[in-house]
Amino acid sequence: MAFENAGFGGCGQGASSERYLPIAEHGLIGDLRTVALVGTDGTIDWYCCPRFDAPSVFGSILDADRGGSFELAADVPARTRQFYFPDTNVLITRFFAADGVGEIQDFMPIGDEGGEVHRHRLIRRLLCVRGSLPFTARVAPRFGYGTEPHSARLQGDSALFVSENLSLALTATVPLECDGTDAWSHFKLLEGESAVFALDRVGSEVAQRGCARREAEDEFQATVRYWRRWLSASRYHGRWREMVHRSALTLKLLVYAPTGAIVAAPTTSLPEEIGCERNWDYRYTWVRDAAFCIYAMLRLGFTSEAEAFMGFLSSCIKCEDEGTGPLQIMYGIDGRRELPEHELSHFEGYMGSSPVRVGNGAATQLQLDIYGALIDSIYLYDKWGQPISSNHWDEVGAVVDWVCDHWDQPDEGVWETRGGRRNFLYSRLMCWVAIERAMRMATRRGLPADLVRWGRSRDAIYRQIMSRGWSAEVGAFVQQLDGDVLDAAVLMMPLVKFVSPVDPKWLSTLDALGANLVTDSLVHRYDVGASPDGLLGTEGTFSICSFWYIEALTRAGRLEDARLAFEKMLTYSNHLGLYAEEIGPTGEQLGNFPQAFTHLSLISAAFNLDRALG
């Protein structure tokens, strides 16, 4: 789970908010290899090419001056609104001005053959739907996170941007100008007229090609068909269909198609507190996040994504013990294990929130809970998808054997703290899940397993949690063994079926969490004052914890409370139904955006609450 705490330093005052849109004022488009963030002002201020974890080409969300952007907007004062073309990831940004109404249709075609999969075409189709409007466009790429020089020149109806490691071609149906670095255009559209801008990666794999109005229309229709065909496989028809399906479409955008990996979020260093140091790179695959994502996808009926991710995980498992076990907590989207972390000191950070980080130093941490998430996802895939193969079962057995040998040790825990390893209850809980789910699979399918040994370890974990994870003084299960600090991670106890959702000890815990960590449905993960995490500053509430809380209320039979909390949480989404990692003190979105874990927990909460309501 990409909830990381690392490094030390102080909080600054932040940069002027006028130079940055709020994090929530963005929509997301993508092609299953990379994404772009499009602001409500029509500016693309985040885009990495050719894949999620590549250096940014447009990064003005992290530095308004040096990051680069693709601006496209009405050239007169206008109100704007944004929405998704129904049941798709095609984003519409509308401009309402005194003399007319215009809209941008932003999308990335899903390439599936030849060099087209490497084109990463970004199409911006502009239409005047009423009256007349002047428009302005400016394309200002800044390659390599703004560190690589580039040249720009006009070539026919195109502008070619060339850097050492990447070349992009901008084609347009309106005249372009160029100053050797940027390209721009000023033009006017009358009612019914349109203009098309297409940005392509070009080079040895992809030939330069124009994008006429007819081709843009064909690409638009094909992209709409792709997303609607994909979404049609959903089995969810409950009360919150629109929000659940938007979350599913968002999760699909975070899948890296070549390997089946799922990124925790498509951005880096969007802050958990404005002006502070809690800024992390989430463009990698956390075993925990992705495993829970598989649960959500399987619930909705999307089995191919689960199958692809199972293949990715199988390639990552190393049975030899390298200190942190058979698995790292995270991997690159290509399966690489080395994710060195460094800072981009030339970027000021979103609203002055520095440092801006690339890479992730937490990759080598020991987080024992990932094994429970992994085995649970395999168990669910075996149950709802396809029975796992004999080779996969051998891998499962090796992982469970390792867990049996190593569960009783301190680790950095689910929140990735840097204050030293501790005996976290959640880590023990998920080790119990790993063993228990493997035993279920072995029993149901008659697979070979050392059930006696596994059972001894499972029972020992249970007894330890019940005796040392329960605080009679607090009246709750707590963050660490023999401790007294509350932690929202224990909300998973009834969700993974460790404890009955109506067990008196659990109901007491639920009441304690509600009284101490919950405000207006929003849930803090823990009190940073009572359990220091090695960082200065504070943080917002964690949206995944809020949805865990809703699901725990649901399973406890407190349906009125659960439904009200769920409806409140929906009001904290952005205008498109998207969520970042956290919610700030005044309801603002904080952290990397959008975050997979938040959306998958929304799906789970909606599914179970809807079923309970009948």
N, C-alpha and C positions, 0 to 999 in steps of 0.2 A: 504494500500500500504506500502510495507516494506521499507519506506524511512525515517529512523528514526534518530532523533538527540537527544542525551541524554548524560548526564554526563559532566564532566569537567576534564581538564588535559592538558598536553602538548604533542607535537610531538617529537618522538625520531629520531635518525638517521637511524634506521632500521638495520636488520641483513644482512650479506653477501648474495647477490643475487645468488651466485653460489650454495647455499644449497637449493634453491627453484626454481622450474619451474615457468615460468610466468603463471598466472591464466588461460590465454587462451590456454595454452598447455595441455589441458585435454579434454577427452571425458567422456560421462556419460552412464552408464548401470544401470538397475534396474529391480525390480520384482513387482512394484506397491505397495510396502510396505516400501522399502528402496532403496538406490542407492549406487553406488561406482563411484568415480572419478579415471580415468585411465590416467596417464600422457603419453606424447609422448615418454618417455623413457621406457615405459612398467611397471611403478610402480603404484600400487594402493595406493594413499596417503590420501584417505578419504573414510571411510566406517563405518556406524553406524548399529548395529545389536541389535534387530530385526526390527527396524523401523526408520523412518527419524529422530525422535527426541531422539533416544536412545543415550547413551554415545558412543563415537567413539571407534572402535577397531583399525582402521588404521587412524591416524590423523597427519601424518608427514607434511601435508600441513600447519598445524598450529604450529608445532614444529618439525624441522627436526631431532632432537636428541631423544626427548621423546615421540613423537606422535605415532610411530609404522607404519609399511608399509608392503606391499607384493610386493617385487621386482621380476621381471622376464624379462630377457634381454639377448641378445647375449653377450658372454663373450670375445668379440673382438671389436675393434672400428667399429662402424656402423652408417650409416645414418638411420633415421627413418621417416616414413610417417604413417599417421593415416586416416582412413576413416570408414564410416558405410557400412556394408553389405546393398546393395540397399533396400530401403523401410523398414528398420528394425531399432531396437536399439541394434543390434549386432555390436560390435566395433572391428575393425581390426587394429592392430599395426604391421607395417612391418619393418624389419631390413635388410639393404643392406650393406653387408660386402664384403671384398676382395674375399673371397672363397665361398660365398653363399648368399642366400636370405631366410629369415625365417619370419614367422608371428604368432602373437598371436590373437586368436579369443576369445574375452571376452564377456560373456553374463550371464544373470541370468534367468533361466527358470521361467515361470509364473505358479506357483502352483495353482491348482484349486480343489484339493480334498484331504481329509484325512490330515495326518500330513505333506504332502508335502508343504502346504502353510506356514508352520512354519520352513521349512528347510532353506529357504533363500540361496539356493545353488548358489555359485559363481563359474562358470566354466572358466578355462583358458586353452584353447587347443592350443598347440604349434605345428607348422608344419615347416618342412624344404622343401621349394619348389624348390630350385636350389642349387647344389653343396653340401657343408657340413658346419655346424656351431656348435661351442661349445656354450652352454647356462649355465646361472647360475640363480638359484632361491633362494630367502630368504624370509621366512615368519616370521615376527616379530610383533605379535599383542601386543598392549598395552591397556589393558582393562580399562573401566571407565575413559576415557580421560587420560589414562596413570597413574592413581592413584591406581588401584587395582592390587595387585600381582597375578601372575599366575604361573602354572607349565606346562611343556611340556614333553611328553614322546612318544617314538615310540611304535606303536602297530600294528604289521604286516606291511602292506604297507602304514600305516597311521601315522600321528602325531596328538596327542590329546592335545589341549590347554585347561586348566581348570582354571577358576577364580571363585570367590564366586558367581557371578550372571550370568555367561555366559560360555558355553563350546563350542568350535569349533573343528571340525575334518578336517584335511587336508589329502586327499588321493591323491596318485600320481602313475603314471605308470613308474616312474624312482626311483632309490634308494634315500631315504631320510636320512639325519643325523640330530642329535638333541643335544643341549647342556643344556637342562632343561628349556630353555626360548624360544629359536627360533629354527626353522627348516630350512634346506637348502639342496640344491642339485646342483651338477655340472655334466653335461652330454653333449654328442655330438649327433647330429642328422644328418643322411645322407639324401640325396634327397629322398622324398617320405615318410620319417619316421615322426612320431608324438609322442608327449607326452601330458598327460592330468593331470592337477591339479584341484581338486574340493575342495572347502572350504564350509563346512556345519555347521549350527547350530545344535547341538545335545543335547539330554537330555530326559526328561520324555515324551515330545510330539513327538520327532523325534528320531528314532533309527539310529545308525551309519550305513552307507552304502558306499561301494566303488563306483568308477566311472570309469569303463573300457572304452577303446576306442570306443567300439560299443555303449555303453550307452551315451557317450558324443556326438557321431554323432547323435543319436536319439534325444537327448535333443536340439542339435543345430537345427536340422530340425524342431522340434516342436516349438521352439522359433521363428524361421524365419516365420513359417506359422502363428503363433499368430499375430505378428506385421503386416504382409502383409494383413491378413484378416481384422484386425482392420482398417488399413489405407485405405482399398478398399472402405470404406463407405464415404470417402471424396467426396464432390461435387465440389471442386475447381479444375479447369482445365485451369487456366489462365497462364499469362506470367512467373510468378515466382513460378511455381509448386514445384520445388525442395526445395526452401527455405521455402515456406509455409508448405509443408509436413514435413520438418525437424522440424519446430517450433511446429507443431501439435504433432509429435512423442515425442518431448521434454516435452510439456505440459502434455501429457499422463503419462510420467514417474514421474511427480510430483503429481499425484493423489494417495491418500492413499485409496486403494480399499475397506478395511473393512467399511469405513464410507462415502466415497465420498468426503472427504476433499481434498483440493489442497494446497500444501505448496507454500509459496512465492518463496523459493529457497531451495535447499537441503543441504546448508552449513551454517556455522556460522562464523562470525568474519573475513571474507575476507575483506580487508580494502578498504574504499573509497578513502583513500590517504595513500600511503606507509609510515609506521613509525608513523602513527597518531592514534587517538582514535576513529575514526568514524567506528567502527566495531560492527556488530549487529548479533543477532541470527534470521535467517529467516525461520527456520524449523517449522513454524506454519501457520495457515490459517488466512490470512487477509480477512475480508469480502469484501473489495474493490477489491483486486487482483483477488480473486476467482470469484466474480460476473462478472468482466470484462472477465475473462477466459471463463465463460459460454457463453458470447456473441460470442467469437471467435469460440468455439466449435460448437455452434448452427449454425453459419454462414457456417461452413464446413460440417455440417450434423451429428455431433456426439451427438445425443440426449440423449443417456444413461448416459453420464457423467453429463449432465445438470440435469437429473432426480435425479441422486444420490446426487449431491450437493444440490439440492433443499430439499431433505430429511434431509441432514445434517444441513442446515440452519434452517429448521423448528424446529429441536430439540434444537437449540441454543437460539431461540427467547424467551425472558422472558418479558411478558407484564407489569410487575411491574417496576416502575422507580427506578433504583438503582444509580441515579446520572448521569450516562452516557447513560441512555435510555434503550430500549428493547434489544439492541445489544451491545456487546463489539466490539472493532475494530478488535480483533483477538481472536482465540481460538486454543487450542491444537488440533491435528489431530483426537483425540478421543472426541472432544467437551468440554474438560475441560476448565474452566475459569481462574484458577490460574496458572500463568506462571512466578513464581518468578525469578528474574534475579540475577545472581552472576557471579563473575569473576574467571577464572582458572589462578591463579597467577603463577602456575608452568609452564605454556606454554608461550613461548616467542612471539607467534603470527607470522603470515605470514610475513616473512622478517622483524621481529622485530616489527610488528604492534600490540601493546598491548593497552588496555586489550583484552583478549579473553573472550567473554561473552557467557553464557548459560542461556536460559530463556529470557524474554523480558518485561522490566519494563513499556513499553508504553501500555500494554494491558488495563490499566485502564484510558487511556486518553479519552477525549471527542473529537470525530471527526465526525461532523455532516454529512459530505459528504458520509459516508458509507451507509446512508439510501437511497440516490439516486441511488448508485450503486446496492444496494440490490433490490429495487423495479423495477429498469430498467431491471435487469436480470430476475426477475419474469415475468415482462411484455413480454419480448422477448420469454421466455419459454412458456408462455401462448399462444403466437402468432405462434411460429415456432415449438414448441414441443408438449406438451399436455396441454389442458385447466386445470388450477389449480383447486384443489378441494375446496369445501365449507369451510373446516377447514382452508386451506391455505388462502382463501380470508378473513376469520375472522382475521387471524394473520396480513395480509396486512392492513386491516382497522385499527387495533389497532396501528400498527406502524405509519401509516399516521396521525392518530389522535395525536399521540405523537409529530410527526414532526410539525404539525400545532401549537402546544402549545410551542415548544422549538426552532424553527428555528432562532429566532431573538436574539441570544446570542453568545458571543465569544467562541471560541474553540481552540484546538491545531492545527487544520488544517491538510490538506492532507500530508504535509511534516513532521508531528510529531515533531514540534519544542518544545523546553523546555524553551523558553523565556517568558512564560506566554501566557494565552489565548488572542486571538485577533479576530477581525471581518473580517475573511477571505472571499473574494468574492467567491472562489471555494466552500466553505462550503455552502454558501447561494445558489449558483447555483445548487448544487446537492440536496438540500432540495426542490427546485423548481421541479427538475426532479422527485423526489419521489412522490410528490403530483400530478404532471401532468400525469405521467404514470399510477398511480392508477386511476385517473379520466378517462383516456382512456379505461382501462380495464372495469371499471364499466359501462361506456357508451356502449361499444361494446357488452358486454355480458349481460347487464341489471342487473348487480349485485347491491345489496343494498349499498348505500353510502350517506354520508352527503355532496352532491356535492356543495351545497351553501357554507357551511363552508370551505370545501377544496378549492373551487374556490377563496374565499376571501383571504386565506393565499397564494395561488399560485400567485395571482395578486399583493399582497403586496410585496412579494419577488421580483417579476419582477420589480416593480417600484423602490424598494430600490436599486437594482443592477444598474438600468439605471441612477438613480440620484446620488448615492453616490459611485458606483463602477467605474464610468467613470471619468477620469481626463482630463479636457480640456487642462491643461498645458502640460501634457505628450502626449495627443492625443491618449489615449489608455485606455482600461479597465485594472485595476491594481490589485495588490495583496490583498490589504485591503481596506475596505470602507474608504473614505475620505483620501486615501493615494496617493502616487505617485511612488511606487516601482513596476516595471514590474515583472510578474511571469508567467512562461510557463504553469501553470495549467489553465490559462484562454483559452488556445488553445481548451479546451473541449467545449467552449460556442457554436460554430456552430456544433460540433460533436453530442451534445445532443439536437440540434434543439432549443436552447434557442434564438439564434439570427440567422438571415439569413447570410449565408457565404459570401454574397456580400453586406451586409449592410455597408454603408460608415463608420460608427463607427468601425465595425469589420475590414474592410480592413485597416483602419488607425492603428488599434491595431496590425494586422498581420505585417504591415510594421515596426512598432516600435519594436516588438519582433525580427524581422529579423535583424534589425540594431543593437540591443543591446545585445541579448542573443544567437544569432546564429553565428556559425563559421563553414563553410564547411559542412553544413547540421547538425552539432552537436549543441545541444541546452542545455544551462544551465537552471536549473529550476528557479533561481533568482540570483541576485547579493548579495552574503553573506555579503559584506561590507555595502551595503545599507540597508540590512534587517538581522541583526545579529541573528544567530540561537543558540547561547549559546555554541558553540564549537570552539576550536582552529583549525587552519589549513583551507585548502580549499577542494575542491572536483572536480571530473571530470564532464563532461556533462552527463545528464541523458538520456539514450537511449530511454526510453519510450516517453520522451518529443520530441525527434527527430522524432519519428514515428507519434506522434500527429501533429507535424508541417507539415509533409508530407501530412497527411490527410486533414489538414486545407487548405493547398495550393490546394489540389485536389478539394475540395468543392468550393473553390473560383474561380475555372476555370483556375488556373495557372498551367496547366498540364505539360508544359516543365520544369518549376522550380521543380514541385513535382517529376517528373520522375528522373531528375538528382539527386535531394537530396536522393531519394530512392536508386538509384544505388550506390551512394556514401556510404550510410549507410550499404549496403551489403558488401562493402569492409572492414568495421570495424568488421565484425563477425570473429570468429576464423576459423581455417581450416576445421571445421566440420559444420559451420553455426550456432554456438552457441554464445550467448551473456551473459555477466554479466550485472550488474546493470548500470555501467557507463563506459565511455571511457575517458582515461587520456590524458594528453597534447600531447603525441607522438603516440596516437592511441592504447595504451595498454588497456586491459580489467581490470576494477577495481570493487570491491564489490563482493557480493555473486554470485555464479555461478553454473549453469545458472539460470537466473531469469525469472520467469513466466511472469511477467508484460511486459518485453521487447518483449518476443516472441508472446504474444497475441496481442500487439500493432502492431507488424510487420504483423501479419495475417490480422488485420483490415485495415491497410494502403494498403497492397497489394491487398486486395479484392476490396476496393473502388477505388483505382487508376486504376486497371485493368478494372473495369467496366466503369470508366469515359473515358478511352482511346479507348474503343470500340473494 
